């Protein structure tokens, strides 16, 4: 076996493992943001991701505030500019339906597994063709996952 073959056999599996470990660490950090109990805590945990902040969506804010009848504080991050690579947002809403919520969307694998590791077996789980839905109720938190093909969307919310 030549040195190039040896290095290819030895390094490539490690690179894949490091990538998987990095994705797992990212998902753990993302779930830490989602479980934050305040905007300040979410910002502090979100900054640890090292992702750029997502630009404010004033239209979303205005529509949400009209719908909910009160102000909303929101912060978000985007892993990269590539659509589907990871968009994370966290908000605290006042008004008719006060709540905190976190939303994460990605086309990277591993989100369902990370949620199972963190929250255990889902209370409900359905799989149809290329679509999966899962739901957990843990204390005050409601966690839902929808995956269609490679695209996954996580929502975690708490009332009050």
ZAKOL-77613 format. One line per field, with one value per residue: z negated, y negated, x of N, C-alpha, C in turn; residue number from 1. Coordinates in Angstrom, 2 decimals, always signed. Example, Ala and Ser with C-alpha at 12.3 -4.5 7.8 and 13.67 -1.06 7.14 Angstrom:
<recs>
n.pz -7.80|-7.08
n.py +5.69|+2.25
n.px +13.19|+12.85
ca.pz -7.80|-7.14
ca.py +4.50|+1.06
ca.px +12.30|+13.67
c.pz -7.80|-7.87
c.py +3.30|-0.03
c.px +13.20|+12.90
nufi 1|2
</recs>
This chain:
<recs>
n.pz +0.00|+0.96|-0.25|+0.37|+0.77|-1.77|-3.35|-2.26|-3.00|-5.77|-6.55|-5.30|-6.46|-9.06|-8.60|-7.77|-10.16|-11.84|-10.64|-11.11|-13.91|-14.29|-13.17|-14.98|-17.34|-16.60|-16.40|-19.06|-20.25|-18.93|-19.91|-22.55|-22.33|-21.55|-23.85|-25.60|-28.12|-27.97|-25.92|-26.11|-27.08|-24.92|-22.91|-23.95|-23.89|-21.19|-19.94|-20.41|-18.42|-16.27|-13.89|-11.34|-12.12|-11.19|-8.88|-9.97|-9.54|-8.71|-7.67|-8.49|-11.28|-11.61|-10.65|-12.47|-14.90|-14.43|-14.24|-16.80|-18.57|-20.12|-21.10|-19.71|-20.37|-18.56|-17.39|-15.14|-13.32|-10.57|-9.13|-6.67|-3.53|-1.77|-0.80|-2.92|-4.42|-7.11|-9.25|-12.05|-14.46|-17.26|-19.46|-21.62|-22.57|-23.33|-24.22|-22.99|-22.97|-24.76|-24.51|-24.20|-21.50|-19.22|-16.12|-13.69|-10.62|-8.20|-5.74|-6.36|-7.61|-10.61|-12.54|-13.62|-15.06|-16.91|-18.35|-19.46|-21.07|-22.89|-23.91|-24.16|-23.26|-20.81|-21.57|-19.68|-16.47|-13.05|-9.86|-6.46|-3.23|-1.95|-4.14|-7.51|-10.72|-14.03|-17.52|-20.71|-24.10|-26.71|-29.87|-30.09|-27.50|-23.99|-21.34|-17.95|-14.94|-11.49|-8.64|-5.27|-2.62|-2.32|-3.79|-6.91|-9.63|-12.70|-15.55|-18.64|-21.46|-24.23|-26.40|-27.89
n.py +1.18|-2.11|-5.34|-7.40|-5.99|-4.87|-7.21|-8.22|-6.20|-6.33|-9.01|-10.03|-8.64|-9.70|-12.43|-12.46|-11.60|-13.70|-15.73|-14.80|-14.88|-17.61|-18.55|-17.37|-18.68|-21.29|-20.97|-20.39|-22.84|-24.49|-23.50|-24.22|-27.01|-27.12|-26.20|-28.26|-30.59|-33.26|-36.22|-37.42|-35.28|-33.51|-35.03|-35.12|-32.37|-31.85|-33.42|-31.91|-30.03|-31.13|-31.99|-34.30|-37.03|-36.95|-39.08|-41.53|-40.87|-42.94|-42.95|-40.44|-40.83|-43.00|-41.83|-39.70|-41.09|-42.47|-40.29|-39.06|-41.11|-42.56|-43.50|-41.98|-40.51|-39.65|-37.54|-36.30|-33.85|-32.88|-30.13|-30.02|-31.82|-30.14|-28.82|-26.79|-25.86|-26.39|-28.13|-29.94|-31.10|-33.03|-34.08|-36.32|-36.87|-39.25|-40.14|-38.97|-36.23|-35.39|-34.16|-32.20|-31.28|-29.15|-28.58|-26.44|-25.71|-23.42|-21.65|-19.73|-16.52|-14.66|-16.01|-14.91|-12.73|-14.09|-15.42|-13.23|-12.22|-14.31|-14.77|-12.32|-9.57|-10.49|-11.84|-11.63|-10.19|-10.11|-8.65|-9.02|-8.07|-10.26|-11.93|-13.00|-13.46|-14.60|-14.88|-16.31|-16.76|-18.36|-19.17|-22.57|-22.98|-22.62|-20.67|-20.37|-18.59|-18.61|-16.83|-16.82|-15.10|-16.01|-18.31|-19.83|-21.06|-22.61|-23.45|-24.97|-25.78|-27.77|-28.63|-31.73
n.px +0.87|+0.67|+1.82|+0.00|-2.39|-2.65|-2.95|-5.33|-7.11|-6.89|-7.34|-9.71|-12.04|-11.85|-12.18|-14.85|-16.03|-15.31|-16.76|-19.36|-19.31|-19.00|-21.41|-23.17|-22.40|-23.08|-25.90|-26.51|-25.79|-27.61|-30.05|-29.65|-29.89|-32.59|-33.84|-33.50|-34.54|-34.96|-34.61|-32.08|-30.52|-30.80|-29.51|-26.88|-26.21|-26.64|-24.69|-22.46|-22.48|-21.19|-22.20|-23.29|-25.50|-28.92|-30.61|-33.03|-36.47|-38.71|-41.31|-42.29|-42.23|-44.07|-46.46|-46.72|-46.98|-49.38|-51.13|-50.83|-51.29|-49.47|-46.07|-43.07|-39.97|-37.16|-34.53|-32.07|-30.08|-28.04|-26.52|-25.02|-25.11|-26.33|-29.38|-31.31|-29.22|-29.25|-31.18|-31.86|-34.07|-35.26|-37.77|-39.58|-42.77|-45.29|-48.67|-51.87|-51.33|-48.97|-45.67|-42.63|-40.56|-38.82|-37.31|-35.97|-34.53|-33.32|-31.35|-29.62|-28.59|-29.61|-31.15|-33.59|-32.53|-30.93|-32.92|-34.28|-32.22|-32.05|-34.68|-35.90|-38.08|-40.45|-43.72|-45.71|-45.40|-45.13|-44.83|-44.83|-44.41|-42.19|-42.14|-41.89|-43.27|-42.95|-43.62|-43.13|-44.01|-42.78|-42.83|-43.39|-42.73|-43.31|-42.42|-41.87|-41.27|-40.90|-40.19|-39.51|-38.45|-35.13|-35.32|-35.74|-37.70|-37.81|-39.70|-39.92|-41.71|-42.97|-45.56|-46.64
ca.pz +0.00|+1.04|-1.25|+0.77|+0.49|-3.22|-3.86|-1.84|-3.82|-7.18|-6.81|-4.85|-7.46|-10.18|-8.16|-7.84|-11.57|-12.38|-10.11|-11.86|-15.28|-14.21|-12.97|-16.24|-18.27|-16.15|-16.77|-20.51|-20.52|-18.42|-20.88|-23.73|-22.03|-21.55|-25.22|-26.40|-28.75|-27.74|-24.71|-26.43|-27.14|-23.54|-22.21|-24.44|-23.38|-19.74|-19.53|-20.49|-17.16|-15.34|-12.64|-11.21|-12.43|-10.04|-8.84|-10.49|-8.56|-9.23|-7.26|-9.40|-12.60|-11.55|-10.53|-13.72|-15.92|-14.14|-14.57|-18.22|-19.35|-21.04|-20.54|-19.67|-20.28|-17.78|-16.95|-14.30|-12.74|-9.37|-9.04|-5.47|-2.63|-0.97|-1.25|-3.45|-5.20|-8.53|-9.70|-13.43|-15.03|-18.61|-19.76|-22.82|-22.16|-24.29|-23.52|-23.29|-23.15|-25.12|-24.42|-23.59|-20.46|-18.47|-14.86|-12.99|-9.39|-7.62|-4.87|-6.85|-8.34|-12.02|-13.48|-14.34|-16.01|-17.99|-19.18|-20.23|-22.11|-23.87|-24.51|-24.25|-22.23|-20.59|-22.01|-18.44|-15.36|-11.84|-8.68|-5.23|-2.05|-2.14|-5.16|-8.91|-11.73|-15.40|-18.51|-22.10|-25.11|-27.85|-30.77|-29.42|-26.11|-22.91|-20.32|-16.77|-13.82|-10.21|-7.64|-3.95|-1.88|-3.10|-4.51|-8.24|-10.33|-14.14|-16.30|-20.08|-22.05|-25.60|-26.65|-29.08
ca.py +0.00|-3.33|-6.36|-8.13|-5.11|-4.79|-8.46|-8.30|-5.26|-6.71|-10.37|-10.28|-8.30|-10.63|-13.69|-12.25|-11.54|-15.06|-16.47|-14.35|-15.39|-19.05|-18.71|-17.01|-19.78|-22.40|-20.69|-20.55|-24.28|-25.03|-23.14|-25.07|-28.31|-26.93|-26.00|-29.46|-31.10|-34.70|-36.68|-37.60|-33.95|-33.01|-35.77|-34.64|-31.02|-31.93|-33.98|-30.84|-29.28|-31.76|-32.27|-35.70|-37.31|-37.08|-40.42|-41.62|-40.82|-43.90|-42.52|-39.36|-41.43|-43.78|-40.88|-38.96|-42.00|-42.67|-39.04|-38.75|-42.26|-43.04|-43.51|-40.75|-40.69|-38.51|-37.49|-35.12|-33.60|-32.03|-29.48|-30.59|-32.42|-29.10|-28.48|-25.44|-25.47|-26.56|-29.41|-29.79|-32.33|-32.91|-35.28|-36.46|-37.62|-39.72|-40.33|-38.00|-34.89|-35.53|-32.91|-32.20|-30.26|-29.00|-27.88|-26.11|-24.95|-22.96|-20.48|-18.85|-15.37|-14.49|-16.76|-13.99|-11.97|-15.02|-15.64|-11.99|-12.18|-15.37|-14.73|-10.95|-9.11|-11.46|-11.47|-11.16|-10.05|-9.60|-8.62|-8.75|-8.26|-11.06|-12.93|-12.58|-14.45|-14.13|-15.88|-16.05|-17.72|-18.18|-20.27|-23.70|-23.07|-21.80|-20.55|-19.67|-18.44|-18.15|-16.61|-16.43|-14.87|-16.38|-19.56|-19.67|-22.27|-22.42|-24.53|-24.73|-26.95|-27.74|-29.68|-32.55
ca.px +0.00|+1.45|+1.50|-1.22|-3.53|-2.77|-3.52|-6.73|-7.89|-6.84|-7.82|-11.08|-13.05|-11.76|-12.79|-16.30|-16.40|-15.21|-17.90|-20.54|-19.21|-19.26|-22.85|-23.80|-22.13|-23.93|-27.29|-26.59|-25.77|-28.88|-31.08|-29.41|-30.53|-34.05|-34.33|-33.27|-35.77|-35.06|-33.94|-30.65|-29.90|-30.74|-28.47|-25.58|-25.97|-26.59|-23.40|-21.46|-22.49|-20.27|-22.90|-23.70|-26.91|-29.83|-31.19|-34.39|-37.56|-39.70|-42.66|-42.69|-42.48|-45.31|-47.57|-46.84|-47.49|-50.81|-51.83|-50.78|-51.73|-48.44|-44.72|-42.27|-38.53|-36.69|-33.14|-31.86|-28.77|-28.02|-25.21|-24.40|-26.10|-26.99|-30.73|-31.42|-28.05|-29.51|-31.70|-32.30|-34.64|-35.80|-38.52|-40.39|-43.95|-46.29|-49.94|-52.94|-50.77|-47.56|-44.91|-41.30|-40.51|-37.58|-37.52|-34.74|-34.74|-32.06|-31.39|-28.57|-29.14|-29.31|-31.99|-34.47|-31.72|-30.54|-34.11|-34.49|-31.19|-32.29|-36.01|-36.41|-39.01|-41.54|-45.07|-46.34|-44.45|-45.78|-43.97|-45.57|-43.57|-40.98|-42.44|-41.90|-43.64|-42.74|-44.04|-42.81|-44.47|-41.89|-43.12|-44.03|-42.26|-43.86|-41.39|-42.37|-40.36|-41.44|-39.14|-39.97|-37.22|-33.96|-35.59|-36.32|-38.10|-38.02|-40.32|-39.99|-42.38|-43.47|-46.56|-46.49
c.pz +0.00|-0.01|-0.91|+0.47|-1.01|-3.79|-3.48|-2.70|-5.27|-7.45|-6.42|-5.85|-8.65|-9.81|-8.21|-9.27|-12.19|-11.90|-10.85|-13.28|-15.30|-14.04|-14.27|-17.28|-17.91|-16.59|-18.27|-20.87|-20.05|-19.40|-22.18|-23.53|-22.15|-22.95|-26.13|-26.94|-28.61|-26.45|-24.96|-26.46|-25.74|-22.75|-22.64|-23.88|-21.85|-19.23|-19.56|-19.23|-16.17|-13.98|-12.56|-11.58|-11.15|-10.04|-9.37|-9.34|-9.10|-8.86|-8.17|-10.76|-12.61|-11.47|-11.82|-14.81|-15.69|-14.58|-16.08|-19.11|-20.36|-20.42|-20.57|-19.57|-19.57|-17.43|-16.11|-13.75|-11.52|-9.24|-7.85|-4.62|-1.81|-1.60|-1.74|-4.33|-6.70|-8.85|-11.06|-13.90|-16.38|-18.88|-21.05|-22.45|-23.36|-23.52|-23.90|-23.61|-23.50|-25.09|-24.00|-22.56|-19.76|-17.22|-14.21|-11.76|-8.77|-6.62|-5.22|-7.64|-9.84|-13.00|-14.27|-15.40|-17.19|-18.92|-20.02|-21.36|-23.23|-24.63|-24.65|-23.08|-22.04|-21.11|-20.82|-17.35|-14.19|-10.68|-7.49|-4.05|-2.41|-3.23|-6.55|-9.76|-13.10|-16.35|-19.90|-22.95|-26.34|-28.78|-30.04|-27.92|-25.18|-21.77|-19.13|-15.67|-12.61|-9.26|-6.36|-3.08|-2.77|-3.96|-5.83|-8.84|-11.77|-14.69|-17.76|-20.70|-23.48|-25.78|-27.89|-29.16
c.py -1.23|-4.33|-7.12|-7.29|-5.01|-6.05|-8.60|-7.40|-5.70|-8.05|-10.57|-9.84|-9.25|-11.95|-13.58|-12.23|-12.93|-15.90|-16.09|-14.88|-16.89|-19.32|-18.41|-18.12|-20.99|-22.18|-20.82|-22.03|-24.95|-24.73|-23.91|-26.45|-28.16|-26.75|-27.19|-29.98|-32.61|-35.05|-36.85|-36.27|-33.36|-33.71|-35.27|-33.26|-31.02|-32.47|-32.92|-29.97|-29.83|-32.06|-33.76|-35.87|-37.44|-38.50|-40.40|-41.61|-41.69|-43.52|-41.40|-39.94|-42.17|-42.86|-40.12|-39.85|-42.32|-41.45|-38.82|-39.91|-42.76|-42.93|-42.13|-41.16|-39.45|-38.66|-36.23|-35.05|-32.72|-31.47|-30.02|-31.21|-31.37|-28.74|-27.03|-25.03|-25.67|-27.97|-29.18|-31.11|-32.02|-34.19|-35.15|-37.38|-38.01|-39.87|-39.25|-36.61|-35.00|-34.17|-33.20|-31.09|-30.29|-28.19|-27.64|-25.31|-24.62|-21.85|-19.51|-17.70|-15.47|-15.17|-15.84|-13.22|-12.85|-15.28|-14.41|-11.88|-13.16|-15.16|-13.33|-10.63|-10.15|-10.93|-10.99|-11.16|-9.44|-9.69|-8.19|-9.06|-9.03|-12.12|-12.29|-13.74|-13.81|-15.26|-15.39|-17.13|-17.42|-19.37|-21.34|-23.74|-22.11|-21.84|-19.80|-19.68|-17.99|-18.00|-16.12|-16.30|-15.17|-17.62|-19.29|-21.02|-21.92|-23.65|-24.10|-25.97|-26.66|-28.89|-30.47|-33.39
c.px +0.90|+1.00|+0.23|-2.45|-3.76|-3.43|-4.98|-7.59|-7.95|-7.50|-9.27|-12.13|-13.03|-12.40|-14.30|-16.79|-16.35|-16.37|-19.17|-20.51|-19.50|-20.75|-23.59|-23.61|-22.97|-25.37|-27.49|-26.65|-27.07|-30.00|-30.90|-30.04|-32.04|-34.62|-34.06|-34.60|-35.93|-34.32|-32.45|-29.92|-29.77|-29.64|-27.09|-25.24|-25.85|-25.26|-22.31|-21.43|-21.47|-20.89|-23.20|-25.18|-27.70|-30.39|-32.62|-35.39|-38.70|-41.13|-43.17|-43.08|-43.83|-46.53|-47.80|-47.44|-48.97|-51.61|-51.93|-51.19|-50.73|-47.07|-44.06|-40.80|-37.99|-35.22|-32.97|-30.45|-28.93|-26.60|-24.41|-25.50|-26.85|-28.33|-30.74|-30.26|-28.25|-29.94|-32.32|-32.86|-35.27|-36.56|-39.30|-41.54|-44.79|-47.59|-50.94|-52.41|-49.28|-46.86|-43.47|-41.30|-39.16|-37.90|-36.16|-35.08|-33.39|-32.31|-30.26|-29.18|-28.89|-30.24|-32.92|-33.70|-31.30|-31.72|-34.42|-33.47|-31.52|-33.60|-36.60|-37.33|-40.12|-42.87|-45.90|-45.29|-45.20|-44.80|-44.81|-44.67|-42.30|-41.15|-42.48|-42.39|-43.44|-43.10|-43.68|-43.46|-43.63|-42.08|-43.89|-43.72|-43.01|-42.84|-41.97|-41.31|-41.16|-40.27|-39.78|-38.72|-36.04|-34.20|-36.30|-36.63|-38.44|-38.71|-40.38|-40.63|-42.82|-44.44|-46.17|-45.30
nufi 1|2|3|4|5|6|7|8|9|10|11|12|13|14|15|16|17|18|19|20|21|22|23|24|25|26|27|28|29|30|31|32|33|34|35|36|37|38|39|40|41|42|43|44|45|46|47|48|49|50|51|52|53|54|55|56|57|58|59|60|61|62|63|64|65|66|67|68|69|70|71|72|73|74|75|76|77|78|79|80|81|82|83|84|85|86|87|88|89|90|91|92|93|94|95|96|97|98|99|100|101|102|103|104|105|106|107|108|109|110|111|112|113|114|115|116|117|118|119|120|121|122|123|124|125|126|127|128|129|130|131|132|133|134|135|136|137|138|139|140|141|142|143|144|145|146|147|148|149|150|151|152|153|154|155|156|157|158|159|160
</recs>
